[in-house]
Amino acid sequence: MTSATSRNWEHAVVTGGAGFVGSHLCAALLDAGAAVTCVDDFSTGRPENISPLLERPGFTLVQADVAGELPVGRPPDLVLHFASPASPADYLRLPLHTMDTGSLGTRNALRLAQDAEARFVLASTSEVYGDPQQNPQDERYWGNVNPVGPRSVYDEAKRFGEALTTAHAETHGTDTCIVRLFNTYGPRMRGHDGRAVPTFVRQALAGEPLTVTGDGHQTRSLCYVDDTVTGILAAAAHGMRGPVNIGNPGEITMLDLARLVVELAGSDSEIRYIERPVDDPAVRCPDITLARDKLGWEPRVGTEEGLRRTIAWFRAEAGR
């Protein structure tokens, strides 16, 4: 398995490093011996996500909006651009900020990588595939995206980020990589961020009805955060340009997910059906052939085990 140590990173900059995935990336890089500069404006990231890292040697926190500037001190050899509102609750609340982060923020992060001759990794998303007419989705699929719908601020910010990253590599020779992350879950998610797993877990632990949208037959593919981080760092170390899908190829319906969360949480909660959001994808499943063949990567944590860990974390947080 390719690991974060394969390239012996000395100094990594992680934008959005106080976010859900970003904070796990910061910890993994520190564990691998790299110095890490976390850049976050805390518009959606949380200080408690990185509070355990503040006393670790080599960790630096910079509070800044990546759409403005990136005051990161000494040059990095790895830039991981993960800053962006990523949940529906956040990007619907912060539409212009989301687009600024995906455009101006990506441009600034790319310039930092170019000036430092660093490796650059863009966190893109399965949302670039929209409501796909192909299932599973491989990296050659161009997607089916509504450019003016309620989800468009996030979808199009990420699609623009991919185009900008590609143009930067072609024009300036910047060493870039695009990773398309599918649904990731695990500890440090926020219970009210609007995504299915934290919503269901929060509701189940509180004894509330689990709110399943539509008829619940729409599917998602859930990847535990440790696996996602391993895939991201494998892509960074490999040197591939991508895009490359990082996700779990096992699909589950939202109704089955809700029932599984109730069972694993030992909850008496019932299922309640609510209106399905506009442009909500009917299916979402990655083809990870490229990641398997080029990176030797595939997810290791099963859905039940990942949900058990996630439920345990939420339960511990509720008890504090």
C-alpha positions as YAML, in Angstrom:
chain: A
units: angstrom
residues:
- id: 1
  name: MET
  ca: [0.00, 0.00, 0.00]
- id: 2
  name: THR
  ca: [1.31, 3.41, -0.97]
- id: 3
  name: SER
  ca: [1.54, 5.62, 2.14]
- id: 4
  name: ALA
  ca: [2.02, 9.22, 3.15]
- id: 5
  name: THR
  ca: [5.69, 8.47, 3.83]
- id: 6
  name: SER
  ca: [6.46, 7.38, 0.27]
- id: 7
  name: ARG
  ca: [7.39, 10.93, -0.72]
- id: 8
  name: ASN
  ca: [8.82, 11.93, 2.69]
- id: 9
  name: TRP
  ca: [6.88, 15.18, 2.80]
- id: 10
  name: GLU
  ca: [8.66, 17.84, 4.85]
- id: 11
  name: HIS
  ca: [6.01, 20.56, 5.01]
- id: 12
  name: ALA
  ca: [2.38, 20.16, 3.98]
- id: 13
  name: VAL
  ca: [-0.19, 22.95, 3.78]
- id: 14
  name: VAL
  ca: [-3.77, 21.77, 4.27]
- id: 15
  name: THR
  ca: [-6.41, 24.36, 3.44]
- id: 16
  name: GLY
  ca: [-9.65, 23.62, 5.24]
- id: 17
  name: GLY
  ca: [-7.52, 21.71, 7.73]
- id: 18
  name: ALA
  ca: [-9.98, 22.22, 10.60]
- id: 19
  name: GLY
  ca: [-12.77, 20.59, 8.63]
- id: 20
  name: PHE
  ca: [-13.93, 17.00, 8.84]
- id: 21
  name: VAL
  ca: [-11.63, 15.39, 6.26]
- id: 22
  name: GLY
  ca: [-8.97, 18.11, 6.54]
- id: 23
  name: SER
  ca: [-8.38, 17.53, 10.24]
- id: 24
  name: HIS
  ca: [-7.89, 13.79, 9.67]
- id: 25
  name: LEU
  ca: [-5.42, 14.64, 6.90]
- id: 26
  name: CYS
  ca: [-3.47, 16.94, 9.21]
- id: 27
  name: ALA
  ca: [-3.19, 14.19, 11.82]
- id: 28
  name: ALA
  ca: [-2.11, 11.56, 9.28]
- id: 29
  name: LEU
  ca: [0.60, 13.82, 7.86]
- id: 30
  name: LEU
  ca: [1.93, 14.63, 11.33]
- id: 31
  name: ASP
  ca: [1.99, 10.90, 12.10]
- id: 32
  name: ALA
  ca: [4.06, 10.40, 8.93]
- id: 33
  name: GLY
  ca: [6.66, 12.94, 10.12]
- id: 34
  name: ALA
  ca: [5.67, 16.00, 8.10]
- id: 35
  name: ALA
  ca: [5.32, 19.51, 9.45]
- id: 36
  name: VAL
  ca: [1.76, 20.71, 8.79]
- id: 37
  name: THR
  ca: [0.32, 24.17, 8.33]
- id: 38
  name: CYS
  ca: [-3.45, 24.15, 8.70]
- id: 39
  name: VAL
  ca: [-5.24, 27.06, 7.04]
- id: 40
  name: ASP
  ca: [-8.89, 27.60, 7.95]
- id: 41
  name: ASP
  ca: [-11.27, 30.53, 8.36]
- id: 42
  name: PHE
  ca: [-13.60, 28.46, 10.60]
- id: 43
  name: SER
  ca: [-16.63, 29.28, 8.49]
- id: 44
  name: THR
  ca: [-17.45, 25.55, 8.62]
- id: 45
  name: GLY
  ca: [-14.36, 23.99, 10.21]
- id: 46
  name: ARG
  ca: [-14.28, 23.58, 13.99]
- id: 47
  name: PRO
  ca: [-11.47, 24.47, 16.42]
- id: 48
  name: GLU
  ca: [-12.15, 21.29, 18.41]
- id: 49
  name: ASN
  ca: [-11.27, 19.18, 15.35]
- id: 50
  name: ILE
  ca: [-7.66, 20.31, 15.57]
- id: 51
  name: SER
  ca: [-7.33, 21.11, 19.28]
- id: 52
  name: PRO
  ca: [-5.48, 17.79, 19.91]
- id: 53
  name: LEU
  ca: [-2.92, 18.81, 17.26]
- id: 54
  name: LEU
  ca: [-2.05, 22.25, 18.62]
- id: 55
  name: GLU
  ca: [0.58, 20.95, 21.01]
- id: 56
  name: ARG
  ca: [2.16, 18.55, 18.53]
- id: 57
  name: PRO
  ca: [5.59, 19.51, 17.17]
- id: 58
  name: GLY
  ca: [5.46, 20.76, 13.60]
- id: 59
  name: PHE
  ca: [1.79, 21.82, 13.62]
- id: 60
  name: THR
  ca: [0.91, 25.43, 12.80]
- id: 61
  name: LEU
  ca: [-2.56, 26.95, 12.60]
- id: 62
  name: VAL
  ca: [-3.20, 29.93, 10.33]
- id: 63
  name: GLN
  ca: [-6.66, 31.49, 10.45]
- id: 64
  name: ALA
  ca: [-7.27, 32.93, 6.99]
- id: 65
  name: ASP
  ca: [-9.73, 32.93, 4.10]
- id: 66
  name: VAL
  ca: [-8.03, 31.17, 1.19]
- id: 67
  name: ALA
  ca: [-9.88, 33.43, -1.25]
- id: 68
  name: GLY
  ca: [-7.84, 36.31, 0.18]
- id: 69
  name: GLU
  ca: [-4.32, 35.14, 0.87]
- id: 70
  name: LEU
  ca: [-2.28, 32.19, 2.13]
- id: 71
  name: PRO
  ca: [0.27, 33.40, 4.70]
- id: 72
  name: VAL
  ca: [1.94, 30.05, 5.33]
- id: 73
  name: GLY
  ca: [5.55, 30.94, 6.17]
- id: 74
  name: ARG
  ca: [8.18, 28.59, 4.79]
- id: 75
  name: PRO
  ca: [7.49, 27.00, 1.40]
- id: 76
  name: PRO
  ca: [5.68, 23.66, 1.41]
- id: 77
  name: ASP
  ca: [6.42, 20.62, -0.72]
- id: 78
  name: LEU
  ca: [2.76, 19.50, -0.59]
- id: 79
  name: VAL
  ca: [-0.40, 21.62, -0.84]
- id: 80
  name: LEU
  ca: [-3.72, 19.90, -0.16]
- id: 81
  name: HIS
  ca: [-6.60, 22.22, -1.10]
- id: 82
  name: PHE
  ca: [-9.56, 21.03, 0.97]
- id: 83
  name: ALA
  ca: [-11.12, 24.36, 1.90]
- id: 84
  name: SER
  ca: [-14.79, 24.51, 0.95]
- id: 85
  name: PRO
  ca: [-18.21, 24.24, 2.51]
- id: 86
  name: ALA
  ca: [-19.08, 20.63, 1.65]
- id: 87
  name: SER
  ca: [-22.47, 19.85, 3.16]
- id: 88
  name: PRO
  ca: [-25.80, 21.05, 1.75]
- id: 89
  name: ALA
  ca: [-26.55, 22.98, 4.94]
- id: 90
  name: ASP
  ca: [-23.29, 24.90, 4.54]
- id: 91
  name: TYR
  ca: [-23.12, 25.65, 0.84]
- id: 92
  name: LEU
  ca: [-26.79, 26.64, 0.70]
- id: 93
  name: ARG
  ca: [-26.09, 29.06, 3.58]
- id: 94
  name: LEU
  ca: [-22.81, 30.31, 2.07]
- id: 95
  name: PRO
  ca: [-23.31, 30.22, -1.72]
- id: 96
  name: LEU
  ca: [-20.95, 33.04, -2.73]
- id: 97
  name: HIS
  ca: [-18.31, 32.02, -0.20]
- id: 98
  name: THR
  ca: [-18.46, 28.50, -1.63]
- id: 99
  name: MET
  ca: [-17.85, 29.78, -5.15]
- id: 100
  name: ASP
  ca: [-15.09, 32.17, -4.05]
- id: 101
  name: THR
  ca: [-13.32, 29.33, -2.25]
- id: 102
  name: GLY
  ca: [-13.57, 27.09, -5.31]
- id: 103
  name: SER
  ca: [-12.32, 29.78, -7.69]
- id: 104
  name: LEU
  ca: [-10.14, 32.41, -5.98]
- id: 105
  name: GLY
  ca: [-9.13, 30.01, -3.23]
- id: 106
  name: THR
  ca: [-8.09, 27.35, -5.71]
- id: 107
  name: ARG
  ca: [-6.14, 29.92, -7.72]
- id: 108
  name: ASN
  ca: [-4.28, 31.07, -4.59]
- id: 109
  name: ALA
  ca: [-3.49, 27.51, -3.51]
- id: 110
  name: LEU
  ca: [-2.24, 26.67, -6.99]
- id: 111
  name: ARG
  ca: [-0.03, 29.76, -7.01]
- id: 112
  name: LEU
  ca: [1.43, 28.74, -3.66]
- id: 113
  name: ALA
  ca: [2.23, 25.28, -5.02]
- id: 114
  name: GLN
  ca: [3.69, 26.71, -8.23]
- id: 115
  name: ASP
  ca: [5.95, 29.18, -6.44]
- id: 116
  name: ALA
  ca: [7.20, 26.48, -4.05]
- id: 117
  name: GLU
  ca: [7.45, 23.80, -6.78]
- id: 118
  name: ALA
  ca: [5.22, 21.70, -4.54]
- id: 119
  name: ARG
  ca: [2.84, 18.86, -5.25]
- id: 120
  name: PHE
  ca: [-0.77, 20.12, -5.37]
- id: 121
  name: VAL
  ca: [-3.86, 18.03, -4.60]
- id: 122
  name: LEU
  ca: [-7.35, 19.36, -5.26]
- id: 123
  name: ALA
  ca: [-10.22, 17.92, -3.25]
- id: 124
  name: SER
  ca: [-12.94, 17.55, -5.84]
- id: 125
  name: THR
  ca: [-16.14, 15.61, -5.35]
- id: 126
  name: SER
  ca: [-18.50, 13.02, -6.77]
- id: 127
  name: GLU
  ca: [-20.91, 15.95, -7.12]
- id: 128
  name: VAL
  ca: [-19.17, 16.81, -10.41]
- id: 129
  name: TYR
  ca: [-21.14, 13.84, -11.79]
- id: 130
  name: GLY
  ca: [-24.43, 15.46, -10.75]
- id: 131
  name: ASP
  ca: [-27.46, 13.19, -10.97]
- id: 132
  name: PRO
  ca: [-25.60, 10.59, -13.02]
- id: 133
  name: GLN
  ca: [-27.03, 8.73, -15.99]
- id: 134
  name: GLN
  ca: [-24.16, 6.24, -15.69]
- id: 135
  name: ASN
  ca: [-23.72, 3.92, -12.72]
- id: 136
  name: PRO
  ca: [-21.14, 3.32, -11.39]
- id: 137
  name: GLN
  ca: [-19.35, 6.54, -12.33]
- id: 138
  name: ASP
  ca: [-15.83, 6.35, -13.73]
- id: 139
  name: GLU
  ca: [-13.48, 9.27, -14.28]
- id: 140
  name: ARG
  ca: [-14.28, 9.50, -17.99]
- id: 141
  name: TYR
  ca: [-17.93, 10.33, -17.31]
- id: 142
  name: TRP
  ca: [-18.68, 14.03, -17.80]
- id: 143
  name: GLY
  ca: [-21.70, 14.15, -15.54]
- id: 144
  name: ASN
  ca: [-25.27, 15.46, -15.56]
- id: 145
  name: VAL
  ca: [-25.24, 18.72, -13.59]
- id: 146
  name: ASN
  ca: [-27.81, 21.49, -13.32]
- id: 147
  name: PRO
  ca: [-25.72, 24.70, -13.50]
- id: 148
  name: VAL
  ca: [-28.44, 26.90, -11.95]
- id: 149
  name: GLY
  ca: [-30.01, 24.58, -9.39]
- id: 150
  name: PRO
  ca: [-29.70, 24.90, -5.61]
- id: 151
  name: ARG
  ca: [-26.69, 22.54, -5.53]
- id: 152
  name: SER
  ca: [-24.93, 24.35, -8.39]
- id: 153
  name: VAL
  ca: [-22.83, 26.63, -6.20]
- id: 154
  name: TYR
  ca: [-20.97, 23.59, -4.87]
- id: 155
  name: ASP
  ca: [-21.08, 21.43, -8.01]
- id: 156
  name: GLU
  ca: [-19.87, 24.17, -10.33]
- id: 157
  name: ALA
  ca: [-17.27, 25.48, -7.89]
- id: 158
  name: LYS
  ca: [-15.70, 22.03, -7.88]
- id: 159
  name: ARG
  ca: [-16.00, 21.61, -11.64]
- id: 160
  name: PHE
  ca: [-14.38, 25.01, -12.13]
- id: 161
  name: GLY
  ca: [-11.66, 24.03, -9.65]
- id: 162
  name: GLU
  ca: [-10.90, 20.96, -11.73]
- id: 163
  name: ALA
  ca: [-10.71, 23.02, -14.92]
- id: 164
  name: LEU
  ca: [-8.48, 25.61, -13.24]
- id: 165
  name: THR
  ca: [-6.18, 22.94, -11.83]
- id: 166
  name: THR
  ca: [-5.89, 21.31, -15.26]
- id: 167
  name: ALA
  ca: [-5.17, 24.65, -16.94]
- id: 168
  name: HIS
  ca: [-2.53, 25.50, -14.32]
- id: 169
  name: ALA
  ca: [-0.77, 22.21, -14.90]
- id: 170
  name: GLU
  ca: [-0.84, 22.68, -18.67]
- id: 171
  name: THR
  ca: [0.23, 26.34, -18.58]
- id: 172
  name: HIS
  ca: [2.76, 26.41, -15.75]
- id: 173
  name: GLY
  ca: [3.76, 22.78, -15.39]
- id: 174
  name: THR
  ca: [2.42, 22.71, -11.81]
- id: 175
  name: ASP
  ca: [2.55, 19.22, -10.31]
- id: 176
  name: THR
  ca: [-1.17, 18.69, -9.73]
- id: 177
  name: CYS
  ca: [-3.56, 15.92, -8.80]
- id: 178
  name: ILE
  ca: [-7.37, 15.87, -8.67]
- id: 179
  name: VAL
  ca: [-9.09, 13.48, -6.26]
- id: 180
  name: ARG
  ca: [-12.85, 13.05, -6.54]
- id: 181
  name: LEU
  ca: [-14.12, 12.15, -3.09]
- id: 182
  name: PHE
  ca: [-17.33, 10.19, -2.72]
- id: 183
  name: ASN
  ca: [-19.49, 10.21, 0.42]
- id: 184
  name: THR
  ca: [-17.13, 10.08, 3.40]
- id: 185
  name: TYR
  ca: [-18.22, 9.65, 7.01]
- id: 186
  name: GLY
  ca: [-16.74, 9.15, 10.46]
- id: 187
  name: PRO
  ca: [-15.78, 10.96, 13.67]
- id: 188
  name: ARG
  ca: [-15.75, 14.78, 13.69]
- id: 189
  name: MET
  ca: [-18.77, 15.18, 11.43]
- id: 190
  name: ARG
  ca: [-21.34, 17.70, 12.66]
- id: 191
  name: GLY
  ca: [-24.73, 16.30, 13.58]
- id: 192
  name: HIS
  ca: [-26.61, 19.12, 11.85]
- id: 193
  name: ASP
  ca: [-24.56, 19.41, 8.66]
- id: 194
  name: GLY
  ca: [-27.35, 17.94, 6.52]
- id: 195
  name: ARG
  ca: [-25.59, 14.78, 5.37]
- id: 196
  name: ALA
  ca: [-27.23, 11.41, 5.82]
- id: 197
  name: VAL
  ca: [-24.89, 9.60, 8.22]
- id: 198
  name: PRO
  ca: [-24.54, 12.30, 10.90]
- id: 199
  name: THR
  ca: [-28.22, 13.18, 10.60]
- id: 200
  name: PHE
  ca: [-29.33, 9.58, 11.09]
- id: 201
  name: VAL
  ca: [-26.87, 8.95, 13.92]
- id: 202
  name: ARG
  ca: [-27.88, 12.12, 15.77]
- id: 203
  name: GLN
  ca: [-31.56, 11.30, 15.40]
- id: 204
  name: ALA
  ca: [-31.15, 7.67, 16.43]
- id: 205
  name: LEU
  ca: [-29.17, 8.55, 19.56]
- id: 206
  name: ALA
  ca: [-31.76, 11.18, 20.51]
- id: 207
  name: GLY
  ca: [-34.66, 8.77, 19.96]
- id: 208
  name: GLU
  ca: [-36.04, 10.99, 17.20]
- id: 209
  name: PRO
  ca: [-37.56, 9.73, 13.93]
- id: 210
  name: LEU
  ca: [-34.97, 9.24, 11.19]
- id: 211
  name: THR
  ca: [-35.88, 11.53, 8.31]
- id: 212
  name: VAL
  ca: [-35.51, 9.67, 5.03]
- id: 213
  name: THR
  ca: [-36.02, 11.79, 1.92]
- id: 214
  name: GLY
  ca: [-38.29, 10.63, -0.88]
- id: 215
  name: ASP
  ca: [-38.95, 6.90, -0.89]
- id: 216
  name: GLY
  ca: [-35.46, 6.15, 0.44]
- id: 217
  name: HIS
  ca: [-34.47, 4.08, -2.58]
- id: 218
  name: GLN
  ca: [-31.78, 6.52, -3.72]
- id: 219
  name: THR
  ca: [-28.29, 5.12, -3.14]
- id: 220
  name: ARG
  ca: [-25.00, 6.40, -1.78]
- id: 221
  name: SER
  ca: [-21.59, 4.77, -1.42]
- id: 222
  name: LEU
  ca: [-20.07, 5.39, 2.00]
- id: 223
  name: CYS
  ca: [-16.32, 5.46, 2.64]
- id: 224
  name: TYR
  ca: [-14.96, 5.62, 6.17]
- id: 225
  name: VAL
  ca: [-12.74, 8.65, 6.69]
- id: 226
  name: ASP
  ca: [-9.56, 6.68, 7.47]
- id: 227
  name: ASP
  ca: [-9.84, 4.94, 4.10]
- id: 228
  name: THR
  ca: [-10.51, 8.23, 2.31]
- id: 229
  name: VAL
  ca: [-7.42, 9.83, 3.86]
- id: 230
  name: THR
  ca: [-5.27, 6.85, 2.89]
- id: 231
  name: GLY
  ca: [-6.51, 7.15, -0.69]
- id: 232
  name: ILE
  ca: [-5.84, 10.88, -0.86]
- id: 233
  name: LEU
  ca: [-2.29, 10.50, 0.41]
- id: 234
  name: ALA
  ca: [-1.67, 7.57, -1.91]
- id: 235
  name: ALA
  ca: [-2.66, 9.76, -4.87]
- id: 236
  name: ALA
  ca: [-0.44, 12.57, -3.61]
- id: 237
  name: ALA
  ca: [2.53, 10.25, -3.24]
- id: 238
  name: HIS
  ca: [2.01, 8.49, -6.58]
- id: 239
  name: GLY
  ca: [2.44, 11.55, -8.77]
- id: 240
  name: MET
  ca: [-0.66, 10.89, -10.90]
- id: 241
  name: ARG
  ca: [-2.58, 13.87, -12.25]
- id: 242
  name: GLY
  ca: [-6.02, 12.29, -12.08]
- id: 243
  name: PRO
  ca: [-8.85, 12.83, -11.70]
- id: 244
  name: VAL
  ca: [-9.16, 9.70, -9.60]
- id: 245
  name: ASN
  ca: [-12.21, 8.49, -7.70]
- id: 246
  name: ILE
  ca: [-11.69, 7.86, -3.99]
- id: 247
  name: GLY
  ca: [-14.70, 6.12, -2.47]
- id: 248
  name: ASN
  ca: [-16.36, 2.86, -1.57]
- id: 249
  name: PRO
  ca: [-17.91, 0.98, -4.50]
- id: 250
  name: GLY
  ca: [-20.53, -0.65, -2.27]
- id: 251
  name: GLU
  ca: [-23.95, 1.02, -2.66]
- id: 252
  name: ILE
  ca: [-26.59, 1.27, 0.04]
- id: 253
  name: THR
  ca: [-30.07, 2.79, -0.14]
- id: 254
  name: MET
  ca: [-30.88, 5.59, 2.25]
- id: 255
  name: LEU
  ca: [-33.70, 3.51, 3.73]
- id: 256
  name: ASP
  ca: [-31.37, 0.58, 4.40]
- id: 257
  name: LEU
  ca: [-28.81, 2.96, 5.87]
- id: 258
  name: ALA
  ca: [-31.39, 4.43, 8.24]
- id: 259
  name: ARG
  ca: [-32.47, 0.97, 9.37]
- id: 260
  name: LEU
  ca: [-28.85, -0.08, 9.90]
- id: 261
  name: VAL
  ca: [-28.08, 2.99, 11.99]
- id: 262
  name: VAL
  ca: [-31.15, 2.32, 14.17]
- id: 263
  name: GLU
  ca: [-30.01, -1.27, 14.69]
- id: 264
  name: LEU
  ca: [-26.38, -0.45, 15.47]
- id: 265
  name: ALA
  ca: [-27.33, 2.40, 17.79]
- id: 266
  name: GLY
  ca: [-29.77, 0.20, 19.69]
- id: 267
  name: SER
  ca: [-32.42, 2.83, 19.07]
- id: 268
  name: ASP
  ca: [-36.23, 2.67, 19.08]
- id: 269
  name: SER
  ca: [-36.46, 5.44, 16.50]
- id: 270
  name: GLU
  ca: [-38.95, 5.14, 13.67]
- id: 271
  name: ILE
  ca: [-38.51, 6.09, 10.02]
- id: 272
  name: ARG
  ca: [-40.25, 9.25, 8.81]
- id: 273
  name: TYR
  ca: [-40.35, 10.16, 5.13]
- id: 274
  name: ILE
  ca: [-39.85, 13.78, 4.09]
- id: 275
  name: GLU
  ca: [-39.68, 15.63, 0.78]
- id: 276
  name: ARG
  ca: [-36.67, 14.87, -1.35]
- id: 277
  name: PRO
  ca: [-34.41, 17.85, -2.10]
- id: 278
  name: VAL
  ca: [-34.24, 19.34, -5.60]
- id: 279
  name: ASP
  ca: [-31.60, 17.69, -7.83]
- id: 280
  name: ASP
  ca: [-30.86, 15.03, -5.22]
- id: 281
  name: PRO
  ca: [-28.95, 12.29, -7.09]
- id: 282
  name: ALA
  ca: [-30.76, 9.00, -7.53]
- id: 283
  name: VAL
  ca: [-27.54, 6.97, -7.47]
- id: 284
  name: ARG
  ca: [-23.96, 7.52, -6.40]
- id: 285
  name: CYS
  ca: [-21.31, 4.83, -6.78]
- id: 286
  name: PRO
  ca: [-17.64, 5.13, -7.75]
- id: 287
  name: ASP
  ca: [-15.77, 2.96, -10.18]
- id: 288
  name: ILE
  ca: [-12.42, 2.72, -8.37]
- id: 289
  name: THR
  ca: [-10.59, 0.65, -10.99]
- id: 290
  name: LEU
  ca: [-8.05, 3.44, -11.52]
- id: 291
  name: ALA
  ca: [-7.31, 3.79, -7.80]
- id: 292
  name: ARG
  ca: [-6.96, 0.02, -7.44]
- id: 293
  name: ASP
  ca: [-4.71, -0.36, -10.47]
- id: 294
  name: LYS
  ca: [-2.50, 2.73, -10.06]
- id: 295
  name: LEU
  ca: [-2.46, 3.27, -6.30]
- id: 296
  name: GLY
  ca: [-3.05, -0.20, -4.94]
- id: 297
  name: TRP
  ca: [-5.82, 1.40, -2.89]
- id: 298
  name: GLU
  ca: [-9.27, 0.28, -1.93]
- id: 299
  name: PRO
  ca: [-11.37, 0.82, 1.21]
- id: 300
  name: ARG
  ca: [-10.73, -1.57, 4.10]
- id: 301
  name: VAL
  ca: [-13.32, -0.58, 6.71]
- id: 302
  name: GLY
  ca: [-16.73, -2.18, 6.19]
- id: 303
  name: THR
  ca: [-19.92, -0.16, 6.50]
- id: 304
  name: GLU
  ca: [-21.05, -1.77, 9.75]
- id: 305
  name: GLU
  ca: [-17.67, -1.32, 11.41]
- id: 306
  name: GLY
  ca: [-17.37, 2.27, 10.22]
- id: 307
  name: LEU
  ca: [-20.85, 3.09, 11.46]
- id: 308
  name: ARG
  ca: [-20.12, 1.48, 14.85]
- id: 309
  name: ARG
  ca: [-17.05, 3.71, 15.23]
- id: 310
  name: THR
  ca: [-19.01, 6.77, 14.14]
- id: 311
  name: ILE
  ca: [-21.92, 6.06, 16.48]
- id: 312
  name: ALA
  ca: [-19.50, 5.52, 19.37]
- id: 313
  name: TRP
  ca: [-17.86, 8.89, 18.68]
- id: 314
  name: PHE
  ca: [-21.21, 10.72, 18.52]
- id: 315
  name: ARG
  ca: [-22.32, 9.01, 21.72]
- id: 316
  name: ALA
  ca: [-19.10, 10.05, 23.49]
- id: 317
  name: GLU
  ca: [-19.47, 13.63, 22.26]
- id: 318
  name: ALA
  ca: [-23.06, 13.78, 23.51]
- id: 319
  name: GLY
  ca: [-21.88, 12.61, 26.92]
- id: 320
  name: ARG
  ca: [-19.34, 15.40, 27.37]
...
